[in-house]
Amino acid sequence: MSHADAPLIAHELYVAVLGAGASVIEMTLSTAGARIRITAYGQDPLPVLYSHGPGWQIIDGLCHLSGLTTDECGLWAQVGTNR
């Protein structure tokens, strides 16, 4: 499974978590049918600026779904044909 926007989305998620000051970032990629979910995860809760800043507009425009992880330490985005 591949998606043309996946590298850009992964980059924006990574930059947001890195910009929030995370010294270690865990990136995961999950697939299910025609869907790809990309997650960037740091060790501390993300300030609002990094979880909904300028890069978020890029992520939001390219993804079907996106959000903050339940512990607020990471960001995720989903692309694919299923909404």
PDB file with one MODEL, atoms N, CA, C and O in Angstrom:
MODEL        1
ATOM      1  N   MET A   1       0.841  -1.176   0.000  1.00  0.00           N
ATOM      2  CA  MET A   1       0.000   0.000   0.000  1.00  0.00           C
ATOM      3  C   MET A   1       0.884   1.237   0.000  1.00  0.00           C
ATOM      4  O   MET A   1       1.818   1.338   0.796  1.00  0.00           O
ATOM      5  N   SER A   2       0.595   2.167  -0.882  1.00  0.00           N
ATOM      6  CA  SER A   2       1.329   3.431  -0.906  1.00  0.00           C
ATOM      7  C   SER A   2       0.353   4.566  -1.176  1.00  0.00           C
ATOM      8  O   SER A   2      -0.753   4.351  -1.671  1.00  0.00           O
ATOM      9  N   HIS A   3       0.776   5.758  -0.848  1.00  0.00           N
ATOM     10  CA  HIS A   3      -0.030   6.944  -1.082  1.00  0.00           C
ATOM     11  C   HIS A   3       0.934   8.079  -1.383  1.00  0.00           C
ATOM     12  O   HIS A   3       1.914   8.265  -0.662  1.00  0.00           O
ATOM     13  N   ALA A   4       0.673   8.829  -2.424  1.00  0.00           N
ATOM     14  CA  ALA A   4       1.592   9.877  -2.875  1.00  0.00           C
ATOM     15  C   ALA A   4       1.871  10.931  -1.804  1.00  0.00           C
ATOM     16  O   ALA A   4       2.970  11.484  -1.763  1.00  0.00           O
ATOM     17  N   ASP A   5       0.905  11.216  -0.944  1.00  0.00           N
ATOM     18  CA  ASP A   5       1.076  12.261   0.069  1.00  0.00           C
ATOM     19  C   ASP A   5       1.658  11.752   1.387  1.00  0.00           C
ATOM     20  O   ASP A   5       1.966  12.556   2.267  1.00  0.00           O
ATOM     21  N   ALA A   6       1.812  10.454   1.543  1.00  0.00           N
ATOM     22  CA  ALA A   6       2.272   9.890   2.816  1.00  0.00           C
ATOM     23  C   ALA A   6       3.613  10.466   3.284  1.00  0.00           C
ATOM     24  O   ALA A   6       3.732  10.782   4.468  1.00  0.00           O
ATOM     25  N   PRO A   7       4.632  10.623   2.423  1.00  0.00           N
ATOM     26  CA  PRO A   7       5.897  11.190   2.906  1.00  0.00           C
ATOM     27  C   PRO A   7       5.748  12.625   3.429  1.00  0.00           C
ATOM     28  O   PRO A   7       6.343  12.969   4.450  1.00  0.00           O
ATOM     29  N   LEU A   8       4.972  13.456   2.752  1.00  0.00           N
ATOM     30  CA  LEU A   8       4.761  14.829   3.203  1.00  0.00           C
ATOM     31  C   LEU A   8       4.009  14.855   4.533  1.00  0.00           C
ATOM     32  O   LEU A   8       4.351  15.621   5.434  1.00  0.00           O
ATOM     33  N   ILE A   9       2.991  14.018   4.647  1.00  0.00           N
ATOM     34  CA  ILE A   9       2.219  13.953   5.889  1.00  0.00           C
ATOM     35  C   ILE A   9       3.111  13.497   7.043  1.00  0.00           C
ATOM     36  O   ILE A   9       3.080  14.087   8.122  1.00  0.00           O
ATOM     37  N   ALA A  10       3.905  12.449   6.817  1.00  0.00           N
ATOM     38  CA  ALA A  10       4.820  11.954   7.855  1.00  0.00           C
ATOM     39  C   ALA A  10       5.798  13.042   8.262  1.00  0.00           C
ATOM     40  O   ALA A  10       6.087  13.207   9.447  1.00  0.00           O
ATOM     41  N   HIS A  11       6.307  13.783   7.295  1.00  0.00           N
ATOM     42  CA  HIS A  11       7.240  14.871   7.583  1.00  0.00           C
ATOM     43  C   HIS A  11       6.594  15.932   8.462  1.00  0.00           C
ATOM     44  O   HIS A  11       7.187  16.356   9.454  1.00  0.00           O
ATOM     45  N   GLU A  12       5.396  16.362   8.115  1.00  0.00           N
ATOM     46  CA  GLU A  12       4.708  17.398   8.892  1.00  0.00           C
ATOM     47  C   GLU A  12       4.399  16.924  10.311  1.00  0.00           C
ATOM     48  O   GLU A  12       4.524  17.699  11.260  1.00  0.00           O
ATOM     49  N   LEU A  13       4.000  15.673  10.468  1.00  0.00           N
ATOM     50  CA  LEU A  13       3.760  15.139  11.811  1.00  0.00           C
ATOM     51  C   LEU A  13       5.056  15.131  12.613  1.00  0.00           C
ATOM     52  O   LEU A  13       5.079  15.538  13.775  1.00  0.00           O
ATOM     53  N   TYR A  14       6.136  14.662  11.985  1.00  0.00           N
ATOM     54  CA  TYR A  14       7.440  14.594  12.641  1.00  0.00           C
ATOM     55  C   TYR A  14       7.912  15.982  13.065  1.00  0.00           C
ATOM     56  O   TYR A  14       8.350  16.166  14.201  1.00  0.00           O
ATOM     57  N   VAL A  15       7.827  16.951  12.170  1.00  0.00           N
ATOM     58  CA  VAL A  15       8.282  18.313  12.457  1.00  0.00           C
ATOM     59  C   VAL A  15       7.478  18.929  13.608  1.00  0.00           C
ATOM     60  O   VAL A  15       8.043  19.627  14.449  1.00  0.00           O
ATOM     61  N   ALA A  16       6.183  18.679  13.650  1.00  0.00           N
ATOM     62  CA  ALA A  16       5.357  19.220  14.731  1.00  0.00           C
ATOM     63  C   ALA A  16       5.787  18.667  16.085  1.00  0.00           C
ATOM     64  O   ALA A  16       5.915  19.419  17.051  1.00  0.00           O
ATOM     65  N   VAL A  17       6.012  17.354  16.158  1.00  0.00           N
ATOM     66  CA  VAL A  17       6.413  16.740  17.431  1.00  0.00           C
ATOM     67  C   VAL A  17       7.844  17.168  17.787  1.00  0.00           C
ATOM     68  O   VAL A  17       8.131  17.441  18.953  1.00  0.00           O
ATOM     69  N   LEU A  18       8.728  17.229  16.810  1.00  0.00           N
ATOM     70  CA  LEU A  18      10.100  17.678  17.045  1.00  0.00           C
ATOM     71  C   LEU A  18      10.110  19.127  17.518  1.00  0.00           C
ATOM     72  O   LEU A  18      10.830  19.469  18.457  1.00  0.00           O
ATOM     73  N   GLY A  19       9.324  19.972  16.880  1.00  0.00           N
ATOM     74  CA  GLY A  19       9.254  21.387  17.251  1.00  0.00           C
ATOM     75  C   GLY A  19       8.760  21.605  18.666  1.00  0.00           C
ATOM     76  O   GLY A  19       9.080  22.621  19.283  1.00  0.00           O
ATOM     77  N   ALA A  20       7.989  20.675  19.187  1.00  0.00           N
ATOM     78  CA  ALA A  20       7.479  20.782  20.557  1.00  0.00           C
ATOM     79  C   ALA A  20       8.542  20.418  21.589  1.00  0.00           C
ATOM     80  O   ALA A  20       8.307  20.532  22.792  1.00  0.00           O
ATOM     81  N   GLY A  21       9.714  19.980  21.117  1.00  0.00           N
ATOM     82  CA  GLY A  21      10.824  19.718  22.021  1.00  0.00           C
ATOM     83  C   GLY A  21      11.113  18.263  22.317  1.00  0.00           C
ATOM     84  O   GLY A  21      11.931  17.968  23.189  1.00  0.00           O
ATOM     85  N   ALA A  22      10.474  17.353  21.624  1.00  0.00           N
ATOM     86  CA  ALA A  22      10.720  15.928  21.877  1.00  0.00           C
ATOM     87  C   ALA A  22      12.147  15.564  21.468  1.00  0.00           C
ATOM     88  O   ALA A  22      12.590  15.892  20.368  1.00  0.00           O
ATOM     89  N   SER A  23      12.852  14.888  22.359  1.00  0.00           N
ATOM     90  CA  SER A  23      14.213  14.459  22.031  1.00  0.00           C
ATOM     91  C   SER A  23      14.215  13.118  21.297  1.00  0.00           C
ATOM     92  O   SER A  23      15.176  12.790  20.601  1.00  0.00           O
ATOM     93  N   VAL A  24      13.141  12.347  21.455  1.00  0.00           N
ATOM     94  CA  VAL A  24      12.973  11.063  20.774  1.00  0.00           C
ATOM     95  C   VAL A  24      11.571  11.043  20.194  1.00  0.00           C
ATOM     96  O   VAL A  24      10.600  11.364  20.878  1.00  0.00           O
ATOM     97  N   ILE A  25      11.473  10.661  18.921  1.00  0.00           N
ATOM     98  CA  ILE A  25      10.175  10.585  18.258  1.00  0.00           C
ATOM     99  C   ILE A  25      10.001   9.198  17.678  1.00  0.00           C
ATOM    100  O   ILE A  25      10.869   8.699  16.962  1.00  0.00           O
ATOM    101  N   GLU A  26       8.885   8.582  17.987  1.00  0.00           N
ATOM    102  CA  GLU A  26       8.562   7.266  17.441  1.00  0.00           C
ATOM    103  C   GLU A  26       7.558   7.473  16.312  1.00  0.00           C
ATOM    104  O   GLU A  26       6.512   8.093  16.505  1.00  0.00           O
ATOM    105  N   MET A  27       7.884   6.953  15.138  1.00  0.00           N
ATOM    106  CA  MET A  27       6.989   7.040  13.984  1.00  0.00           C
ATOM    107  C   MET A  27       6.449   5.648  13.705  1.00  0.00           C
ATOM    108  O   MET A  27       7.202   4.674  13.688  1.00  0.00           O
ATOM    109  N   THR A  28       5.146   5.555  13.487  1.00  0.00           N
ATOM    110  CA  THR A  28       4.549   4.266  13.131  1.00  0.00           C
ATOM    111  C   THR A  28       3.702   4.428  11.877  1.00  0.00           C
ATOM    112  O   THR A  28       3.160   5.497  11.599  1.00  0.00           O
ATOM    113  N   LEU A  29       3.607   3.354  11.143  1.00  0.00           N
ATOM    114  CA  LEU A  29       2.797   3.293   9.932  1.00  0.00           C
ATOM    115  C   LEU A  29       1.949   2.037  10.029  1.00  0.00           C
ATOM    116  O   LEU A  29       2.471   0.936  10.202  1.00  0.00           O
ATOM    117  N   SER A  30       0.645   2.207   9.917  1.00  0.00           N
ATOM    118  CA  SER A  30      -0.277   1.072   9.960  1.00  0.00           C
ATOM    119  C   SER A  30      -1.105   1.081   8.688  1.00  0.00           C
ATOM    120  O   SER A  30      -1.469   2.143   8.183  1.00  0.00           O
ATOM    121  N   THR A  31      -1.399  -0.096   8.175  1.00  0.00           N
ATOM    122  CA  THR A  31      -2.250  -0.184   6.991  1.00  0.00           C
ATOM    123  C   THR A  31      -3.409  -1.132   7.268  1.00  0.00           C
ATOM    124  O   THR A  31      -3.282  -2.107   8.008  1.00  0.00           O
ATOM    125  N   ALA A  32      -4.536  -0.814   6.654  1.00  0.00           N
ATOM    126  CA  ALA A  32      -5.727  -1.666   6.727  1.00  0.00           C
ATOM    127  C   ALA A  32      -6.506  -1.448   5.441  1.00  0.00           C
ATOM    128  O   ALA A  32      -7.152  -0.415   5.268  1.00  0.00           O
ATOM    129  N   GLY A  33      -6.446  -2.404   4.553  1.00  0.00           N
ATOM    130  CA  GLY A  33      -7.121  -2.237   3.268  1.00  0.00           C
ATOM    131  C   GLY A  33      -6.546  -1.059   2.514  1.00  0.00           C
ATOM    132  O   GLY A  33      -5.345  -1.014   2.249  1.00  0.00           O
ATOM    133  N   ALA A  34      -7.388  -0.109   2.169  1.00  0.00           N
ATOM    134  CA  ALA A  34      -6.960   1.064   1.406  1.00  0.00           C
ATOM    135  C   ALA A  34      -6.577   2.234   2.310  1.00  0.00           C
ATOM    136  O   ALA A  34      -6.420   3.356   1.830  1.00  0.00           O
ATOM    137  N   ARG A  35      -6.428   1.990   3.595  1.00  0.00           N
ATOM    138  CA  ARG A  35      -6.108   3.068   4.535  1.00  0.00           C
ATOM    139  C   ARG A  35      -4.672   2.963   5.039  1.00  0.00           C
ATOM    140  O   ARG A  35      -4.138   1.870   5.228  1.00  0.00           O
ATOM    141  N   ILE A  36      -4.066   4.121   5.249  1.00  0.00           N
ATOM    142  CA  ILE A  36      -2.746   4.228   5.859  1.00  0.00           C
ATOM    143  C   ILE A  36      -2.880   5.186   7.034  1.00  0.00           C
ATOM    144  O   ILE A  36      -3.423   6.281   6.890  1.00  0.00           O
ATOM    145  N   ARG A  37      -2.385   4.773   8.196  1.00  0.00           N
ATOM    146  CA  ARG A  37      -2.377   5.654   9.363  1.00  0.00           C
ATOM    147  C   ARG A  37      -0.932   5.878   9.760  1.00  0.00           C
ATOM    148  O   ARG A  37      -0.177   4.926   9.957  1.00  0.00           O
ATOM    149  N   ILE A  38      -0.549   7.147   9.877  1.00  0.00           N
ATOM    150  CA  ILE A  38       0.811   7.551  10.227  1.00  0.00           C
ATOM    151  C   ILE A  38       0.738   8.247  11.583  1.00  0.00           C
ATOM    152  O   ILE A  38      -0.109   9.115  11.793  1.00  0.00           O
ATOM    153  N   THR A  39       1.620   7.870  12.495  1.00  0.00           N
ATOM    154  CA  THR A  39       1.626   8.483  13.820  1.00  0.00           C
ATOM    155  C   THR A  39       3.042   8.919  14.175  1.00  0.00           C
ATOM    156  O   THR A  39       4.000   8.178  13.957  1.00  0.00           O
ATOM    157  N   ALA A  40       3.169  10.125  14.722  1.00  0.00           N
ATOM    158  CA  ALA A  40       4.423  10.630  15.283  1.00  0.00           C
ATOM    159  C   ALA A  40       4.166  10.818  16.769  1.00  0.00           C
ATOM    160  O   ALA A  40       3.190  11.456  17.161  1.00  0.00           O
ATOM    161  N   TYR A  41       5.048  10.259  17.600  1.00  0.00           N
ATOM    162  CA  TYR A  41       4.791  10.215  19.028  1.00  0.00           C
ATOM    163  C   TYR A  41       6.025  10.641  19.805  1.00  0.00           C
ATOM    164  O   TYR A  41       7.113  10.109  19.588  1.00  0.00           O
ATOM    165  N   GLY A  42       5.858  11.607  20.718  1.00  0.00           N
ATOM    166  CA  GLY A  42       6.936  12.040  21.607  1.00  0.00           C
ATOM    167  C   GLY A  42       6.631  11.625  23.024  1.00  0.00           C
ATOM    168  O   GLY A  42       5.660  10.910  23.273  1.00  0.00           O
ATOM    169  N   GLN A  43       7.464  12.072  23.967  1.00  0.00           N
ATOM    170  CA  GLN A  43       7.276  11.639  25.340  1.00  0.00           C
ATOM    171  C   GLN A  43       6.484  12.621  26.207  1.00  0.00           C
ATOM    172  O   GLN A  43       6.083  12.261  27.314  1.00  0.00           O
ATOM    173  N   ASP A  44       6.253  13.821  25.749  1.00  0.00           N
ATOM    174  CA  ASP A  44       5.536  14.828  26.544  1.00  0.00           C
ATOM    175  C   ASP A  44       4.309  15.336  25.795  1.00  0.00           C
ATOM    176  O   ASP A  44       4.276  15.303  24.565  1.00  0.00           O
ATOM    177  N   PRO A  45       3.302  15.806  26.529  1.00  0.00           N
ATOM    178  CA  PRO A  45       2.124  16.389  25.863  1.00  0.00           C
ATOM    179  C   PRO A  45       2.522  17.561  24.953  1.00  0.00           C
ATOM    180  O   PRO A  45       3.410  18.347  25.284  1.00  0.00           O
ATOM    181  N   LEU A  46       1.861  17.656  23.825  1.00  0.00           N
ATOM    182  CA  LEU A  46       2.166  18.706  22.852  1.00  0.00           C
ATOM    183  C   LEU A  46       1.420  19.992  23.181  1.00  0.00           C
ATOM    184  O   LEU A  46       0.222  19.951  23.460  1.00  0.00           O
ATOM    185  N   PRO A  47       2.109  21.140  23.155  1.00  0.00           N
ATOM    186  CA  PRO A  47       1.413  22.411  23.305  1.00  0.00           C
ATOM    187  C   PRO A  47       0.472  22.635  22.109  1.00  0.00           C
ATOM    188  O   PRO A  47       0.695  22.074  21.036  1.00  0.00           O
ATOM    189  N   VAL A  48      -0.542  23.424  22.283  1.00  0.00           N
ATOM    190  CA  VAL A  48      -1.539  23.672  21.237  1.00  0.00           C
ATOM    191  C   VAL A  48      -0.887  24.177  19.952  1.00  0.00           C
ATOM    192  O   VAL A  48      -1.323  23.802  18.864  1.00  0.00           O
ATOM    193  N   LEU A  49       0.138  25.010  20.045  1.00  0.00           N
ATOM    194  CA  LEU A  49       0.805  25.544  18.856  1.00  0.00           C
ATOM    195  C   LEU A  49       1.309  24.433  17.946  1.00  0.00           C
ATOM    196  O   LEU A  49       1.239  24.557  16.724  1.00  0.00           O
ATOM    197  N   TYR A  50       1.812  23.356  18.524  1.00  0.00           N
ATOM    198  CA  TYR A  50       2.381  22.283  17.717  1.00  0.00           C
ATOM    199  C   TYR A  50       1.351  21.251  17.288  1.00  0.00           C
ATOM    200  O   TYR A  50       1.540  20.567  16.283  1.00  0.00           O
ATOM    201  N   SER A  51       0.277  21.135  18.031  1.00  0.00           N
ATOM    202  CA  SER A  51      -0.744  20.170  17.644  1.00  0.00           C
ATOM    203  C   SER A  51      -1.772  20.764  16.684  1.00  0.00           C
ATOM    204  O   SER A  51      -2.556  20.023  16.090  1.00  0.00           O
ATOM    205  N   HIS A  52      -1.782  22.076  16.526  1.00  0.00           N
ATOM    206  CA  HIS A  52      -2.736  22.705  15.611  1.00  0.00           C
ATOM    207  C   HIS A  52      -2.129  23.936  14.925  1.00  0.00           C
ATOM    208  O   HIS A  52      -2.847  24.877  14.587  1.00  0.00           O
ATOM    209  N   GLY A  53      -0.815  23.927  14.723  1.00  0.00           N
ATOM    210  CA  GLY A  53      -0.115  25.052  14.108  1.00  0.00           C
ATOM    211  C   GLY A  53      -0.197  25.038  12.594  1.00  0.00           C
ATOM    212  O   GLY A  53      -1.036  24.340  12.024  1.00  0.00           O
ATOM    213  N   PRO A  54       0.670  25.806  11.931  1.00  0.00           N
ATOM    214  CA  PRO A  54       0.632  25.945  10.467  1.00  0.00           C
ATOM    215  C   PRO A  54       0.742  24.631   9.700  1.00  0.00           C
ATOM    216  O   PRO A  54       0.066  24.460   8.686  1.00  0.00           O
ATOM    217  N   GLY A  55       1.573  23.703  10.156  1.00  0.00           N
ATOM    218  CA  GLY A  55       1.703  22.415   9.478  1.00  0.00           C
ATOM    219  C   GLY A  55       0.413  21.614   9.524  1.00  0.00           C
ATOM    220  O   GLY A  55       0.169  20.752   8.680  1.00  0.00           O
ATOM    221  N   TRP A  56      -0.407  21.911  10.521  1.00  0.00           N
ATOM    222  CA  TRP A  56      -1.675  21.201  10.668  1.00  0.00           C
ATOM    223  C   TRP A  56      -2.598  21.466   9.485  1.00  0.00           C
ATOM    224  O   TRP A  56      -3.389  20.599   9.112  1.00  0.00           O
ATOM    225  N   GLN A  57      -2.507  22.649   8.893  1.00  0.00           N
ATOM    226  CA  GLN A  57      -3.320  22.954   7.708  1.00  0.00           C
ATOM    227  C   GLN A  57      -2.948  22.049   6.545  1.00  0.00           C
ATOM    228  O   GLN A  57      -3.817  21.621   5.786  1.00  0.00           O
ATOM    229  N   ILE A  58      -1.663  21.755   6.401  1.00  0.00           N
ATOM    230  CA  ILE A  58      -1.202  20.843   5.350  1.00  0.00           C
ATOM    231  C   ILE A  58      -1.739  19.443   5.628  1.00  0.00           C
ATOM    232  O   ILE A  58      -2.293  18.790   4.743  1.00  0.00           O
ATOM    233  N   ILE A  59      -1.566  18.994   6.862  1.00  0.00           N
ATOM    234  CA  ILE A  59      -2.040  17.655   7.248  1.00  0.00           C
ATOM    235  C   ILE A  59      -3.543  17.547   7.045  1.00  0.00           C
ATOM    236  O   ILE A  59      -4.024  16.581   6.452  1.00  0.00           O
ATOM    237  N   ASP A  60      -4.273  18.516   7.527  1.00  0.00           N
ATOM    238  CA  ASP A  60      -5.731  18.511   7.428  1.00  0.00           C
ATOM    239  C   ASP A  60      -6.195  18.513   5.973  1.00  0.00           C
ATOM    240  O   ASP A  60      -7.195  17.877   5.641  1.00  0.00           O
ATOM    241  N   GLY A  61      -5.484  19.215   5.113  1.00  0.00           N
ATOM    242  CA  GLY A  61      -5.852  19.279   3.709  1.00  0.00           C
ATOM    243  C   GLY A  61      -5.576  17.998   2.937  1.00  0.00           C
ATOM    244  O   GLY A  61      -6.234  17.731   1.931  1.00  0.00           O
ATOM    245  N   LEU A  62      -4.615  17.201   3.392  1.00  0.00           N
ATOM    246  CA  LEU A  62      -4.223  15.990   2.682  1.00  0.00           C
ATOM    247  C   LEU A  62      -4.841  14.707   3.235  1.00  0.00           C
ATOM    248  O   LEU A  62      -4.832  13.675   2.564  1.00  0.00           O
ATOM    249  N   CYS A  63      -5.370  14.766   4.441  1.00  0.00           N
ATOM    250  CA  CYS A  63      -5.838  13.559   5.116  1.00  0.00           C
ATOM    251  C   CYS A  63      -7.352  13.482   5.197  1.00  0.00           C
ATOM    252  O   CYS A  63      -8.050  14.495   5.146  1.00  0.00           O
ATOM    253  N   HIS A  64      -7.841  12.256   5.325  1.00  0.00           N
ATOM    254  CA  HIS A  64      -9.268  12.050   5.550  1.00  0.00           C
ATOM    255  C   HIS A  64      -9.613  12.276   7.008  1.00  0.00           C
ATOM    256  O   HIS A  64     -10.660  12.840   7.325  1.00  0.00           O
ATOM    257  N   LEU A  65      -8.738  11.839   7.890  1.00  0.00           N
ATOM    258  CA  LEU A  65      -8.908  12.000   9.335  1.00  0.00           C
ATOM    259  C   LEU A  65      -7.556  12.322   9.941  1.00  0.00           C
ATOM    260  O   LEU A  65      -6.524  11.890   9.428  1.00  0.00           O
ATOM    261  N   SER A  66      -7.555  13.081  11.033  1.00  0.00           N
ATOM    262  CA  SER A  66      -6.315  13.371  11.740  1.00  0.00           C
ATOM    263  C   SER A  66      -6.660  13.816  13.150  1.00  0.00           C
ATOM    264  O   SER A  66      -7.794  14.205  13.429  1.00  0.00           O
ATOM    265  N   GLY A  67      -5.679  13.758  14.034  1.00  0.00           N
ATOM    266  CA  GLY A  67      -5.943  14.186  15.397  1.00  0.00           C
ATOM    267  C   GLY A  67      -4.757  14.016  16.316  1.00  0.00           C
ATOM    268  O   GLY A  67      -3.645  13.681  15.906  1.00  0.00           O
ATOM    269  N   LEU A  68      -5.046  14.261  17.571  1.00  0.00           N
ATOM    270  CA  LEU A  68      -4.087  14.153  18.653  1.00  0.00           C
ATOM    271  C   LEU A  68      -4.281  12.794  19.316  1.00  0.00           C
ATOM    272  O   LEU A  68      -5.416  12.343  19.476  1.00  0.00           O
ATOM    273  N   THR A  69      -3.192  12.134  19.705  1.00  0.00           N
ATOM    274  CA  THR A  69      -3.336  10.861  20.401  1.00  0.00           C
ATOM    275  C   THR A  69      -4.032  11.097  21.741  1.00  0.00           C
ATOM    276  O   THR A  69      -4.043  12.218  22.249  1.00  0.00           O
ATOM    277  N   THR A  70      -4.603  10.056  22.303  1.00  0.00           N
ATOM    278  CA  THR A  70      -5.398  10.213  23.528  1.00  0.00           C
ATOM    279  C   THR A  70      -4.590  10.752  24.702  1.00  0.00           C
ATOM    280  O   THR A  70      -5.154  11.407  25.578  1.00  0.00           O
ATOM    281  N   ASP A  71      -3.288  10.495  24.743  1.00  0.00           N
ATOM    282  CA  ASP A  71      -2.461  11.034  25.824  1.00  0.00           C
ATOM    283  C   ASP A  71      -1.875  12.397  25.475  1.00  0.00           C
ATOM    284  O   ASP A  71      -1.131  12.974  26.268  1.00  0.00           O
ATOM    285  N   GLU A  72      -2.208  12.917  24.288  1.00  0.00           N
ATOM    286  CA  GLU A  72      -1.787  14.235  23.789  1.00  0.00           C
ATOM    287  C   GLU A  72      -0.283  14.351  23.568  1.00  0.00           C
ATOM    288  O   GLU A  72       0.246  15.461  23.506  1.00  0.00           O
ATOM    289  N   CYS A  73       0.419  13.215  23.449  1.00  0.00           N
ATOM    290  CA  CYS A  73       1.860  13.225  23.195  1.00  0.00           C
ATOM    291  C   CYS A  73       2.196  13.012  21.726  1.00  0.00           C
ATOM    292  O   CYS A  73       3.367  13.069  21.352  1.00  0.00           O
ATOM    293  N   GLY A  74       1.207  12.769  20.896  1.00  0.00           N
ATOM    294  CA  GLY A  74       1.478  12.483  19.499  1.00  0.00           C
ATOM    295  C   GLY A  74       0.370  12.955  18.585  1.00  0.00           C
ATOM    296  O   GLY A  74      -0.709  13.347  19.028  1.00  0.00           O
ATOM    297  N   LEU A  75       0.661  12.907  17.306  1.00  0.00           N
ATOM    298  CA  LEU A  75      -0.289  13.288  16.262  1.00  0.00           C
ATOM    299  C   LEU A  75      -0.436  12.121  15.305  1.00  0.00           C
ATOM    300  O   LEU A  75       0.518  11.375  15.082  1.00  0.00           O
ATOM    301  N   TRP A  76      -1.620  11.957  14.740  1.00  0.00           N
ATOM    302  CA  TRP A  76      -1.847  10.897  13.777  1.00  0.00           C
ATOM    303  C   TRP A  76      -2.626  11.448  12.603  1.00  0.00           C
ATOM    304  O   TRP A  76      -3.331  12.450  12.720  1.00  0.00           O
ATOM    305  N   ALA A  77      -2.491  10.779  11.471  1.00  0.00           N
ATOM    306  CA  ALA A  77      -3.210  11.153  10.250  1.00  0.00           C
ATOM    307  C   ALA A  77      -3.535   9.884   9.472  1.00  0.00           C
ATOM    308  O   ALA A  77      -2.752   8.934   9.454  1.00  0.00           O
ATOM    309  N   GLN A  78      -4.688   9.883   8.838  1.00  0.00           N
ATOM    310  CA  GLN A  78      -5.117   8.724   8.046  1.00  0.00           C
ATOM    311  C   GLN A  78      -5.449   9.175   6.630  1.00  0.00           C
ATOM    312  O   GLN A  78      -6.157  10.161   6.425  1.00  0.00           O
ATOM    313  N   VAL A  79      -4.930   8.444   5.668  1.00  0.00           N
ATOM    314  CA  VAL A  79      -5.247   8.686   4.266  1.00  0.00           C
ATOM    315  C   VAL A  79      -5.779   7.395   3.668  1.00  0.00           C
ATOM    316  O   VAL A  79      -5.536   6.309   4.194  1.00  0.00           O
ATOM    317  N   GLY A  80      -6.485   7.518   2.596  1.00  0.00           N
ATOM    318  CA  GLY A  80      -7.038   6.347   1.923  1.00  0.00           C
ATOM    319  C   GLY A  80      -8.401   6.641   1.356  1.00  0.00           C
ATOM    320  O   GLY A  80      -8.879   7.774   1.405  1.00  0.00           O
ATOM    321  N   THR A  81      -9.015   5.627   0.825  1.00  0.00           N
ATOM    322  CA  THR A  81     -10.297   5.821   0.169  1.00  0.00           C
ATOM    323  C   THR A  81     -11.478   5.751   1.120  1.00  0.00           C
ATOM    324  O   THR A  81     -12.574   6.195   0.777  1.00  0.00           O
ATOM    325  N   ASN A  82     -11.271   5.195   2.323  1.00  0.00           N
ATOM    326  CA  ASN A  82     -12.365   5.086   3.294  1.00  0.00           C
ATOM    327  C   ASN A  82     -12.334   6.267   4.254  1.00  0.00           C
ATOM    328  O   ASN A  82     -11.300   6.546   4.861  1.00  0.00           O
ATOM    329  N   ARG A  83     -13.433   6.948   4.393  1.00  0.00           N
ATOM    330  CA  ARG A  83     -13.511   8.072   5.326  1.00  0.00           C
ATOM    331  C   ARG A  83     -14.161   7.655   6.607  1.00  0.00           C
ATOM    332  O   ARG A  83     -14.315   8.471   7.516  1.00  0.00           O
TER     333      ARG A  83
ENDMDL
END
